[in-house]
Amino acid sequence: MNLFMSKIDEAQEILKALGLPVAQQNEMSALTLLALCDIKENSN
């Protein structure tokens, strides 16, 4: 993934790779994924 992609962008790419419908590849779904995985803004 691109070094400059935000965590939200990366999470959306993961949702896409998992085959979720386009409607679920949004910012809210990405933030939910990050929260469930306990990934914070400053996490590596």
C-alpha distance matrix in Angstrom:
0.0 3.8 6.4 8.5 7.2 10.1 10.5 12.3 9.7 7.4 10.8 11.7 9.1 10.5 13.9 13.5 12.5 15.6 17.7 18.9 21.0 19.7 22.1 20.4 16.8 18.0 17.6 20.4 19.0 15.6 17.8 19.9 17.2 16.2 20.0 20.8 18.3 19.8 16.6 17.7 16.4 16.9 15.6 13.1
3.8 0.0 3.8 5.4 5.4 8.9 10.7 12.5 9.8 8.8 12.6 13.2 11.1 13.3 16.3 15.8 15.5 18.7 20.4 21.3 23.0 21.2 23.4 21.9 18.2 18.7 17.9 21.0 20.3 16.8 18.6 21.3 19.1 17.7 21.3 22.7 20.4 21.3 17.8 18.2 16.1 16.5 16.0 13.7
6.4 3.8 0.0 3.8 5.7 8.5 10.3 13.0 11.2 10.2 13.8 15.2 13.7 15.4 18.5 18.6 18.4 21.2 23.3 23.9 25.7 24.0 25.8 24.1 20.5 20.6 19.1 22.0 21.6 17.9 19.0 21.8 19.7 17.6 21.0 22.7 20.2 20.5 16.7 16.6 14.3 13.9 13.8 11.4
8.5 5.4 3.8 0.0 3.8 6.4 9.3 11.4 9.6 10.0 13.5 14.4 13.7 15.9 18.5 18.6 19.1 21.8 23.6 23.7 25.1 22.9 24.4 23.0 19.4 18.8 17.0 20.2 20.3 16.7 17.6 20.9 19.4 17.2 20.4 22.6 20.6 20.6 16.8 16.1 13.2 13.4 14.2 12.8
7.2 5.4 5.7 3.8 0.0 3.8 6.5 8.0 5.9 6.4 9.9 10.6 10.2 12.5 14.8 15.1 15.9 18.4 20.1 20.0 21.4 19.3 20.7 19.2 15.6 15.2 13.6 16.7 16.7 13.1 14.4 17.5 16.0 14.3 17.7 19.7 17.9 18.3 14.8 14.5 12.0 13.2 13.5 12.5
10.1 8.9 8.5 6.4 3.8 0.0 3.8 5.3 5.1 6.3 8.6 9.8 10.7 12.5 14.3 15.4 16.6 18.5 20.3 19.6 21.0 19.0 19.8 17.9 14.7 13.6 11.3 14.0 14.4 10.9 11.3 14.7 13.7 11.5 14.6 17.1 15.6 15.6 12.1 11.4 8.7 10.7 11.4 11.4
10.5 10.7 10.3 9.3 6.5 3.8 0.0 3.8 5.4 5.0 6.0 8.5 9.8 10.4 12.3 14.1 15.1 16.4 18.6 17.8 19.7 18.3 18.8 16.4 13.5 12.8 10.4 12.4 12.3 8.5 8.7 11.7 10.3 7.9 11.2 13.4 11.9 12.0 8.6 8.6 7.1 9.4 9.2 9.6
12.3 12.5 13.0 11.4 8.0 5.3 3.8 0.0 3.8 5.4 5.0 6.2 8.6 9.8 10.5 12.3 14.1 15.2 16.8 15.5 16.9 15.2 15.4 13.2 10.4 9.1 6.6 9.1 9.2 5.7 6.5 9.8 9.1 7.8 10.8 13.1 12.6 13.1 10.4 10.6 9.3 12.4 12.4 13.3
9.7 9.8 11.2 9.6 5.9 5.1 5.4 3.8 0.0 3.8 5.4 5.1 6.3 8.7 9.9 10.6 12.3 14.3 15.6 14.8 16.0 13.9 15.0 13.4 9.9 9.4 8.2 11.4 11.0 7.8 9.8 12.7 11.5 10.8 14.2 16.0 15.1 16.2 13.3 13.7 12.1 14.7 14.5 14.5
7.4 8.8 10.2 10.0 6.4 6.3 5.0 5.4 3.8 0.0 3.8 5.4 5.0 6.3 8.7 9.8 10.5 12.4 14.5 14.3 16.4 15.1 16.5 14.3 11.0 11.5 10.6 13.1 11.8 8.3 10.5 12.7 10.5 9.7 13.4 14.6 13.0 14.5 11.6 12.8 11.9 13.9 12.8 12.2
10.8 12.6 13.8 13.5 9.9 8.6 6.0 5.0 5.4 3.8 0.0 3.8 5.4 5.0 6.2 8.6 9.7 10.5 12.7 11.9 14.2 13.4 14.3 11.4 8.7 9.4 8.6 10.3 8.4 5.0 7.6 9.2 6.8 6.9 10.6 11.4 10.4 12.4 10.2 12.0 12.0 14.5 13.2 13.4
11.7 13.2 15.2 14.4 10.6 9.8 8.5 6.2 5.1 5.4 3.8 0.0 3.8 5.3 5.0 6.2 8.6 9.8 10.9 9.8 11.3 9.9 11.1 9.0 5.6 6.7 7.2 9.5 7.7 5.3 8.9 10.5 8.9 9.9 13.2 14.0 13.7 15.8 13.8 15.3 14.9 17.7 16.8 16.8
9.1 11.1 13.7 13.7 10.2 10.7 9.8 8.6 6.3 5.0 5.4 3.8 0.0 3.8 5.4 5.0 6.1 8.6 9.9 10.3 12.2 11.0 13.3 11.4 8.0 10.0 10.9 13.3 11.2 8.8 12.3 13.7 11.3 12.2 15.8 16.1 15.1 17.5 15.3 17.1 16.6 18.8 17.5 16.7
10.5 13.3 15.4 15.9 12.5 12.5 10.4 9.8 8.7 6.3 5.0 5.3 3.8 0.0 3.8 5.3 5.0 6.1 8.7 9.2 12.1 12.2 14.1 11.4 8.9 11.3 12.1 13.5 10.7 8.6 11.8 12.3 9.2 10.6 14.0 13.6 12.4 15.3 13.7 16.2 16.6 18.6 16.6 15.9
13.9 16.3 18.5 18.5 14.8 14.3 12.3 10.5 9.9 8.7 6.2 5.0 5.4 3.8 0.0 3.8 5.5 5.1 6.6 5.8 8.7 9.0 10.6 7.8 5.8 8.8 10.5 11.4 8.2 7.4 11.0 10.8 8.5 10.9 13.8 13.2 13.1 16.1 15.1 17.5 18.1 20.6 18.9 18.8
13.5 15.8 18.6 18.6 15.1 15.4 14.1 12.3 10.6 9.8 8.6 6.2 5.0 5.3 3.8 0.0 3.8 5.4 5.2 5.7 7.7 7.5 10.3 8.7 6.3 9.8 12.1 13.8 10.9 10.2 14.0 14.3 12.2 14.4 17.4 17.0 16.7 19.7 18.3 20.5 20.6 23.1 21.5 21.0
12.5 15.5 18.4 19.1 15.9 16.6 15.1 14.1 12.3 10.5 9.7 8.6 6.1 5.0 5.5 3.8 0.0 3.8 5.3 7.7 10.4 11.0 13.9 12.0 9.9 13.3 15.2 16.7 13.6 12.5 16.1 16.1 13.3 15.3 18.4 17.5 16.6 19.8 18.5 21.1 21.5 23.4 21.4 20.3
15.6 18.7 21.2 21.8 18.4 18.5 16.4 15.2 14.3 12.4 10.5 9.8 8.6 6.1 5.1 5.4 3.8 0.0 3.8 5.8 9.3 11.1 13.3 10.9 10.0 13.5 15.5 16.1 12.5 12.2 15.6 14.7 11.9 14.6 17.2 15.7 15.2 18.8 18.2 21.1 22.1 24.2 22.0 21.3
17.7 20.4 23.3 23.6 20.1 20.3 18.6 16.8 15.6 14.5 12.7 10.9 9.9 8.7 6.6 5.2 5.3 3.8 0.0 3.8 6.4 8.6 11.2 9.7 9.3 13.1 15.8 16.6 13.2 13.6 17.1 16.4 14.2 17.2 19.6 18.3 18.4 21.8 21.2 23.9 24.6 27.0 25.1 24.5
18.9 21.3 23.9 23.7 20.0 19.6 17.8 15.5 14.8 14.3 11.9 9.8 10.3 9.2 5.8 5.7 7.7 5.8 3.8 0.0 3.8 6.4 8.0 6.1 6.7 10.3 13.2 13.5 10.2 11.4 14.8 13.8 12.3 15.6 17.7 16.5 17.3 20.5 20.2 22.6 23.4 26.2 24.5 24.6
21.0 23.0 25.7 25.1 21.4 21.0 19.7 16.9 16.0 16.4 14.2 11.3 12.2 12.1 8.7 7.7 10.4 9.3 6.4 3.8 0.0 3.8 5.4 5.5 6.7 9.8 13.4 13.8 11.2 12.9 16.2 15.5 14.8 18.0 19.9 19.2 20.4 23.3 22.8 24.9 25.3 28.4 27.1 27.3
19.7 21.2 24.0 22.9 19.3 19.0 18.3 15.2 13.9 15.1 13.4 9.9 11.0 12.2 9.0 7.5 11.0 11.1 8.6 6.4 3.8 0.0 3.8 5.3 5.1 7.6 11.4 12.5 10.7 12.1 15.4 15.6 15.2 17.9 20.0 20.0 21.0 23.6 22.6 24.3 24.1 27.2 26.4 26.7
22.1 23.4 25.8 24.4 20.7 19.8 18.8 15.4 15.0 16.5 14.3 11.1 13.3 14.1 10.6 10.3 13.9 13.3 11.2 8.0 5.4 3.8 0.0 3.8 5.6 6.6 10.2 10.5 9.3 11.6 14.3 14.2 14.7 17.5 19.0 19.2 20.8 23.1 22.5 23.9 23.9 27.3 26.8 27.5
20.4 21.9 24.1 23.0 19.2 17.9 16.4 13.2 13.4 14.3 11.4 9.0 11.4 11.4 7.8 8.7 12.0 10.9 9.7 6.1 5.5 5.3 3.8 0.0 3.8 5.5 8.7 8.4 6.1 8.6 11.4 10.8 11.1 14.1 15.6 15.4 17.1 19.5 19.1 20.8 21.2 24.6 23.7 24.5
16.8 18.2 20.5 19.4 15.6 14.7 13.5 10.4 9.9 11.0 8.7 5.6 8.0 8.9 5.8 6.3 9.9 10.0 9.3 6.7 6.7 5.1 5.6 3.8 0.0 3.8 7.0 8.3 6.3 7.0 10.4 10.9 10.5 12.9 15.2 15.5 16.5 18.7 17.7 19.2 19.1 22.3 21.5 22.0
18.0 18.7 20.6 18.8 15.2 13.6 12.8 9.1 9.4 11.5 9.4 6.7 10.0 11.3 8.8 9.8 13.3 13.5 13.1 10.3 9.8 7.6 6.6 5.5 3.8 0.0 3.8 5.6 5.4 6.2 8.7 10.0 10.8 12.5 14.4 15.5 16.8 18.4 17.2 18.0 17.6 21.1 20.9 21.9
17.6 17.9 19.1 17.0 13.6 11.3 10.4 6.6 8.2 10.6 8.6 7.2 10.9 12.1 10.5 12.1 15.2 15.5 15.8 13.2 13.4 11.4 10.2 8.7 7.0 3.8 0.0 3.8 5.5 4.9 6.1 8.5 9.8 10.4 12.1 14.1 15.3 16.2 14.7 15.0 14.3 17.9 18.2 19.6
20.4 21.0 22.0 20.2 16.7 14.0 12.4 9.1 11.4 13.1 10.3 9.5 13.3 13.5 11.4 13.8 16.7 16.1 16.6 13.5 13.8 12.5 10.5 8.4 8.3 5.6 3.8 0.0 3.8 5.4 5.1 6.1 8.6 9.9 10.4 12.2 14.2 15.0 14.5 14.9 15.0 18.8 18.9 20.7
19.0 20.3 21.6 20.3 16.7 14.4 12.3 9.2 11.0 11.8 8.4 7.7 11.2 10.7 8.2 10.9 13.6 12.5 13.2 10.2 11.2 10.7 9.3 6.1 6.3 5.4 5.5 3.8 0.0 3.8 5.5 5.0 6.2 8.7 9.8 10.4 12.3 14.0 13.7 15.1 15.8 19.2 18.6 20.0
15.6 16.8 17.9 16.7 13.1 10.9 8.5 5.7 7.8 8.3 5.0 5.3 8.8 8.6 7.4 10.2 12.5 12.2 13.6 11.4 12.9 12.1 11.6 8.6 7.0 6.2 4.9 5.4 3.8 0.0 3.8 5.4 5.1 6.3 8.6 9.9 10.7 12.2 11.0 12.3 12.7 16.0 15.3 16.5
17.8 18.6 19.0 17.6 14.4 11.3 8.7 6.5 9.8 10.5 7.6 8.9 12.3 11.8 11.0 14.0 16.1 15.6 17.1 14.8 16.2 15.4 14.3 11.4 10.4 8.7 6.1 5.1 5.5 3.8 0.0 3.8 5.4 5.0 6.1 8.6 9.8 10.2 9.4 10.0 10.6 14.1 13.9 15.9
19.9 21.3 21.8 20.9 17.5 14.7 11.7 9.8 12.7 12.7 9.2 10.5 13.7 12.3 10.8 14.3 16.1 14.7 16.4 13.8 15.5 15.6 14.2 10.8 10.9 10.0 8.5 6.1 5.0 5.4 3.8 0.0 3.8 5.4 5.0 6.1 8.5 9.6 10.1 11.6 13.2 16.5 15.6 17.7
17.2 19.1 19.7 19.4 16.0 13.7 10.3 9.1 11.5 10.5 6.8 8.9 11.3 9.2 8.5 12.2 13.3 11.9 14.2 12.3 14.8 15.2 14.7 11.1 10.5 10.8 9.8 8.6 6.2 5.1 5.4 3.8 0.0 3.8 5.4 5.2 6.2 8.5 8.6 11.1 12.9 15.7 14.1 15.5
16.2 17.7 17.6 17.2 14.3 11.5 7.9 7.8 10.8 9.7 6.9 9.9 12.2 10.6 10.9 14.4 15.3 14.6 17.2 15.6 18.0 17.9 17.5 14.1 12.9 12.5 10.4 9.9 8.7 6.3 5.0 5.4 3.8 0.0 3.8 5.5 5.2 6.0 5.1 7.3 9.2 11.9 10.5 12.3
20.0 21.3 21.0 20.4 17.7 14.6 11.2 10.8 14.2 13.4 10.6 13.2 15.8 14.0 13.8 17.4 18.4 17.2 19.6 17.7 19.9 20.0 19.0 15.6 15.2 14.4 12.1 10.4 9.8 8.6 6.1 5.0 5.4 3.8 0.0 3.8 5.4 4.8 6.1 7.7 10.3 13.0 11.9 14.4
20.8 22.7 22.7 22.6 19.7 17.1 13.4 13.1 16.0 14.6 11.4 14.0 16.1 13.6 13.2 17.0 17.5 15.7 18.3 16.5 19.2 20.0 19.2 15.4 15.5 15.5 14.1 12.2 10.4 9.9 8.6 6.1 5.2 5.5 3.8 0.0 3.8 5.4 7.8 10.5 13.5 15.8 13.8 15.8
18.3 20.4 20.2 20.6 17.9 15.6 11.9 12.6 15.1 13.0 10.4 13.7 15.1 12.4 13.1 16.7 16.6 15.2 18.4 17.3 20.4 21.0 20.8 17.1 16.5 16.8 15.3 14.2 12.3 10.7 9.8 8.5 6.2 5.2 5.4 3.8 0.0 3.8 5.5 9.0 12.1 13.7 11.1 12.6
19.8 21.3 20.5 20.6 18.3 15.6 12.0 13.1 16.2 14.5 12.4 15.8 17.5 15.3 16.1 19.7 19.8 18.8 21.8 20.5 23.3 23.6 23.1 19.5 18.7 18.4 16.2 15.0 14.0 12.2 10.2 9.6 8.5 6.0 4.8 5.4 3.8 0.0 3.8 6.3 9.9 11.3 9.2 11.6
16.6 17.8 16.7 16.8 14.8 12.1 8.6 10.4 13.3 11.6 10.2 13.8 15.3 13.7 15.1 18.3 18.5 18.2 21.2 20.2 22.8 22.6 22.5 19.1 17.7 17.2 14.7 14.5 13.7 11.0 9.4 10.1 8.6 5.1 6.1 7.8 5.5 3.8 0.0 3.8 6.9 8.2 6.0 8.4
17.7 18.2 16.6 16.1 14.5 11.4 8.6 10.6 13.7 12.8 12.0 15.3 17.1 16.2 17.5 20.5 21.1 21.1 23.9 22.6 24.9 24.3 23.9 20.8 19.2 18.0 15.0 14.9 15.1 12.3 10.0 11.6 11.1 7.3 7.7 10.5 9.0 6.3 3.8 0.0 3.8 5.5 5.1 8.6
16.4 16.1 14.3 13.2 12.0 8.7 7.1 9.3 12.1 11.9 12.0 14.9 16.6 16.6 18.1 20.6 21.5 22.1 24.6 23.4 25.3 24.1 23.9 21.2 19.1 17.6 14.3 15.0 15.8 12.7 10.6 13.2 12.9 9.2 10.3 13.5 12.1 9.9 6.9 3.8 0.0 3.8 5.7 8.6
16.9 16.5 13.9 13.4 13.2 10.7 9.4 12.4 14.7 13.9 14.5 17.7 18.8 18.6 20.6 23.1 23.4 24.2 27.0 26.2 28.4 27.2 27.3 24.6 22.3 21.1 17.9 18.8 19.2 16.0 14.1 16.5 15.7 11.9 13.0 15.8 13.7 11.3 8.2 5.5 3.8 0.0 3.8 6.5
15.6 16.0 13.8 14.2 13.5 11.4 9.2 12.4 14.5 12.8 13.2 16.8 17.5 16.6 18.9 21.5 21.4 22.0 25.1 24.5 27.1 26.4 26.8 23.7 21.5 20.9 18.2 18.9 18.6 15.3 13.9 15.6 14.1 10.5 11.9 13.8 11.1 9.2 6.0 5.1 5.7 3.8 0.0 3.8
13.1 13.7 11.4 12.8 12.5 11.4 9.6 13.3 14.5 12.2 13.4 16.8 16.7 15.9 18.8 21.0 20.3 21.3 24.5 24.6 27.3 26.7 27.5 24.5 22.0 21.9 19.6 20.7 20.0 16.5 15.9 17.7 15.5 12.3 14.4 15.8 12.6 11.6 8.4 8.6 8.6 6.5 3.8 0.0
